[in-house]
Amino acid sequence: MSAELEIDWTRCQGRGLCIELLAADLTSDPWGYPSARRADGHQSGTVILAEDQREAANEAVKMCPLSALKLRTSAHQ
């Protein structure tokens, strides 16, 4: 089962809780907003999660005070 974490930048205020929990997958821009770590340097609001990152991602979704994160899972890989 695959999982993705989606960031809703219209809700986010850049508080950084998700970045602390998912430091391997998220980085912050100069204003503190999260984005997916990508090798090409482009920002992305969708993070493809490794199996071992799902628990931390679920915790980040629960802790986000503005509900700016959504965890999506799919049976297809």
C-alpha positions, 0 to 999 in steps of 0.5 A: 500500500502506498501513501502520500502526504499532501500539503494544503498551502492555502491553510498552512501558516508555516509553524513547522510541526510537520517539518520537525516530525518528517525532517527526512521528507520535508524542508522549509522555504525561506518563510517557513512553509513546508515542501517535499524534499526533491533532488531537482530543488523544485517545491512540491506539496505532495510527499510520497512516503516510505512505509516507515514514515507513515506513523510520523506522517499520521502524527503530523496530520493529527498535530497540524493546528490548521488541518493543512495536511492530508494523508492519502493511502492507496492499495495500488503501488 
